[in-house]
């Protein structure tokens, strides 16, 4: 067989192999490109959901955000009311165990919410790195959440065996519930509104405080003169000095 004949035959045998390799490379590149597109789509959906959760937990915009904050407000309000009722001795045997389990459920709920806040903060550009997460955790509102959860951890641990709060724990439970209630109030941005009012009307507030202090001193002096007899030995009442009358004026104004 001639050399030309061999080359033609060998060329004919080698052509399908080269064509198959080209098709396999094309299909592999196509599959790789398809995987990248799917990965980008799923990554975009994941980041979008993370940002959506962050806005629900941290922002005050939209119907879902309002519904969630109202739900948290109702939970904390019910907890605060039951904690206040539990200080009545007649109701303590009935409500002690339900309040313990209710506070345990709220503890788990708010702990999961805190973890979800820290996780969803990664959807924001400035909180995406580990340093950004530490900056997010160092915010006053997050620190308040962590301290509140730590306080409830100690309170729940004291009643872990009996599934009821001890008498000593019940004295410290209402302040923790009020702090948690302030946390909900922080979400509604009333503290920022109050700060703006104080800064805007600081001169009017200063004048009001000065006038109120002048009325307090004048009223306390007049009350001391009216209630104190001329003979100091006959003074057996509650107002033995201007400090007593001033204290009486303060508690009367504050608690009436």
C-alpha positions as CSV (number, residue, x, y, z in Angstrom):
1,X,0.0,0.0,0.0
2,X,1.3,3.4,-0.9
3,X,2.1,6.2,1.5
4,X,-0.6,8.3,0.2
5,X,-3.2,5.6,0.7
6,X,-2.1,5.1,4.3
7,X,-2.3,8.8,5.1
8,X,-5.9,9.0,3.6
9,X,-7.0,5.9,5.6
10,X,-5.4,7.1,8.8
11,X,-6.9,10.6,8.3
12,X,-10.3,9.0,7.8
13,X,-10.0,7.0,11.0
14,X,-8.8,9.9,13.1
15,X,-11.6,12.4,12.1
16,X,-14.4,11.0,14.4
17,X,-12.1,11.0,17.4
18,X,-11.3,14.7,17.0
19,X,-15.0,15.5,16.4
20,X,-16.0,13.6,19.5
21,X,-13.4,15.5,21.6
22,X,-14.7,18.8,20.3
23,X,-18.3,17.9,21.2
24,X,-17.3,16.7,24.7
25,X,-15.4,19.9,25.4
26,X,-18.4,21.9,24.2
27,X,-20.8,20.0,26.3
28,X,-18.5,20.3,29.4
29,X,-18.2,24.0,28.9
30,X,-22.0,24.3,28.5
31,X,-22.7,22.3,31.7
32,X,-20.1,24.4,33.5
33,X,-21.8,27.6,32.3
34,X,-25.2,26.3,33.3
35,X,-24.0,25.4,36.8
36,X,-22.6,28.9,37.2
37,X,-25.9,30.5,36.1
38,X,-27.8,28.3,38.5
39,X,-25.3,29.2,41.3
40,X,-25.7,32.9,40.6
41,X,-29.5,32.6,40.6
42,X,-29.6,30.7,43.9
43,X,-27.1,33.0,45.4
44,X,-29.1,36.1,44.4
45,X,-32.3,34.5,45.9
46,X,-30.4,33.7,49.1
47,X,-29.0,37.2,49.5
48,X,-32.4,38.7,48.7
49,X,-34.1,36.6,51.4
50,X,-31.4,37.5,53.9
51,X,-31.9,41.2,53.1
52,X,-35.7,40.8,53.4
53,X,-35.4,39.2,56.8
54,X,-33.0,42.0,57.9
55,X,-35.5,44.6,56.9
56,X,-38.3,42.9,58.7
57,X,-36.3,42.6,61.9
58,X,-34.5,46.0,61.9
59,X,-36.6,48.4,59.8
60,X,-40.0,50.0,60.3
61,X,-41.3,49.9,56.8
62,X,-44.0,47.6,55.3
63,X,-47.0,45.6,56.4
64,X,-45.0,42.5,57.4
65,X,-42.6,44.6,59.6
66,X,-45.5,46.3,61.4
67,X,-47.3,43.0,61.9
68,X,-44.1,41.4,63.4
69,X,-43.4,44.3,65.7
70,X,-47.0,44.3,66.9
71,X,-46.8,40.6,67.6
72,X,-43.6,41.0,69.6
73,X,-45.2,44.0,71.4
74,X,-48.2,41.8,72.4
75,X,-46.0,39.0,73.7
76,X,-43.9,41.3,75.9
77,X,-47.0,43.1,77.1
78,X,-48.7,39.9,78.1
79,X,-45.5,38.7,79.9
80,X,-45.3,42.0,81.8
81,X,-48.9,41.8,82.9
82,X,-48.6,38.2,84.1
83,X,-45.3,39.1,85.9
84,X,-47.1,41.9,87.7
85,X,-50.1,39.7,88.6
86,X,-47.7,37.1,90.0
87,X,-46.6,39.4,92.7
88,X,-50.0,39.0,94.3
89,X,-49.8,36.2,96.9
90,X,-53.2,34.7,96.1
91,X,-52.4,34.2,92.4
92,X,-48.9,33.0,92.8
93,X,-49.6,29.2,93.2
94,X,-51.9,29.3,90.1
95,X,-49.7,31.3,87.7
96,X,-46.2,30.4,88.8
97,X,-45.8,27.3,86.6
98,X,-47.5,28.8,83.5
99,X,-45.4,32.0,83.7
100,X,-42.2,29.9,84.0
101,X,-43.0,28.0,80.8
102,X,-44.2,31.1,79.1
103,X,-40.9,32.9,79.9
104,X,-39.0,29.8,78.7
105,X,-40.8,30.0,75.4
106,X,-40.1,33.7,75.1
107,X,-36.5,33.1,75.9
108,X,-36.1,30.6,73.1
109,X,-38.0,32.9,70.7
110,X,-35.9,36.0,71.4
111,X,-32.7,33.9,71.4
112,X,-33.5,32.6,67.9
113,X,-34.5,36.2,66.9
114,X,-31.1,37.5,68.0
115,X,-29.2,34.8,66.1
116,X,-31.4,35.6,63.0
117,X,-30.6,39.3,63.3
118,X,-26.9,38.6,63.4
119,X,-27.1,36.2,60.5
120,X,-29.3,38.5,58.3
121,X,-27.0,41.4,59.0
122,X,-24.6,39.8,56.5
123,X,-27.0,41.0,53.7
124,X,-25.9,44.5,54.4
125,X,-22.6,45.5,52.8
126,X,-21.0,47.1,55.9
127,X,-21.9,44.1,58.1
128,X,-20.9,41.4,55.6
129,X,-17.4,40.5,57.0
130,X,-16.6,39.2,60.5
131,X,-15.5,42.7,61.5
132,X,-18.8,44.0,60.3
133,X,-20.7,41.4,62.3
134,X,-18.7,42.5,65.4
135,X,-19.7,46.1,64.7
136,X,-23.3,45.0,64.4
137,X,-23.2,43.1,67.7
138,X,-21.6,46.1,69.4
139,X,-24.7,48.3,68.7
140,X,-26.5,49.4,71.9
141,X,-29.7,47.6,71.0
142,X,-28.0,44.3,70.4
143,X,-26.0,44.6,73.6
144,X,-29.3,45.3,75.4
145,X,-30.8,42.1,73.9
146,X,-27.8,40.1,75.0
147,X,-27.9,41.4,78.5
148,X,-31.6,40.8,78.8
149,X,-31.2,37.2,77.6
150,X,-28.4,36.7,80.1
151,X,-30.6,37.9,82.9
152,X,-33.5,35.6,81.9
153,X,-31.0,32.7,81.6
154,X,-30.1,33.2,85.3
155,X,-33.8,33.6,86.3
156,X,-34.8,30.5,84.4
157,X,-31.9,28.5,85.8
158,X,-33.0,29.2,89.4
159,X,-36.3,27.4,88.8
160,X,-35.0,24.6,86.6
161,X,-35.7,21.8,89.1
162,X,-39.1,23.0,90.4
163,X,-40.3,24.5,87.1
164,X,-41.3,27.6,89.1
165,X,-39.7,30.9,89.9
166,X,-38.4,31.2,93.5
167,X,-39.6,34.2,95.6
168,X,-36.2,36.0,95.3
169,X,-36.3,35.7,91.5
170,X,-39.8,37.1,91.3
171,X,-38.5,40.4,92.8
172,X,-36.0,40.8,89.9
173,X,-38.3,39.4,87.2
174,X,-40.4,42.6,86.6
175,X,-37.3,44.8,85.9
176,X,-36.1,42.3,83.3
177,X,-39.6,42.3,81.7
178,X,-39.6,46.1,81.6
179,X,-36.2,46.2,80.0
180,X,-37.5,43.8,77.4
181,X,-40.5,46.1,76.9
182,X,-38.1,49.0,76.3
183,X,-36.4,46.9,73.7
184,X,-39.7,46.7,71.8
185,X,-40.1,50.5,72.3
186,X,-36.7,50.9,70.7
187,X,-37.9,49.1,67.6
188,X,-40.7,51.6,67.3
189,X,-38.1,54.5,67.2
190,X,-39.8,56.5,70.0
191,X,-36.5,57.1,71.7
192,X,-35.2,58.9,68.5
193,X,-38.4,61.0,68.5
194,X,-38.0,61.8,72.1
195,X,-34.3,62.8,71.5
196,X,-35.4,65.0,68.6
197,X,-38.0,66.8,70.8
198,X,-35.5,67.4,73.6
199,X,-32.9,68.7,71.2
200,X,-35.3,70.9,69.4
201,X,-37.1,72.4,72.5
202,X,-34.2,72.3,74.9
203,X,-34.6,76.0,75.8
204,X,-38.3,75.7,76.6
205,X,-37.6,72.6,78.7
206,X,-34.9,74.4,80.6
207,X,-37.2,77.3,81.4
208,X,-39.9,74.9,82.5
209,X,-37.6,73.0,84.8
210,X,-36.4,76.3,86.4
211,X,-40.0,77.5,87.0
212,X,-41.0,74.1,88.4
213,X,-38.0,74.1,90.8
214,X,-39.0,77.6,92.0
215,X,-42.6,76.5,92.6
216,X,-41.3,73.4,94.5
217,X,-39.1,75.5,96.8
218,X,-41.9,78.1,97.4
219,X,-44.6,75.5,98.0
220,X,-42.3,73.5,100.4
221,X,-41.6,76.6,102.4
222,X,-45.2,77.6,102.6
223,X,-46.2,74.1,103.6
224,X,-43.5,74.1,106.3
225,X,-44.8,77.4,107.7
226,X,-48.4,76.2,107.7
227,X,-47.8,72.8,109.3
228,X,-45.1,73.7,111.8
229,X,-46.2,75.2,115.1
230,X,-44.3,78.2,116.6
231,X,-43.1,76.1,119.5
232,X,-40.7,73.5,118.2
233,X,-41.4,71.2,121.2
234,X,-45.0,70.8,120.0
235,X,-44.0,69.7,116.5
236,X,-44.9,66.0,116.5
237,X,-46.1,65.8,112.9
238,X,-44.5,64.5,109.7
239,X,-43.1,67.9,108.6
240,X,-40.2,68.7,110.9
241,X,-38.1,70.5,108.3
242,X,-38.2,72.0,104.8
243,X,-36.6,68.8,103.5
244,X,-39.6,66.8,104.7
245,X,-42.1,69.2,103.0
246,X,-40.0,69.2,99.8
247,X,-40.0,65.4,99.7
248,X,-43.7,65.4,100.3
249,X,-44.2,67.8,97.4
250,X,-42.0,65.7,95.1
251,X,-43.8,62.4,95.8
252,X,-47.2,64.1,95.6
253,X,-46.4,65.5,92.1
254,X,-44.9,62.3,90.9
255,X,-47.5,59.8,92.1
256,X,-50.8,61.7,91.6
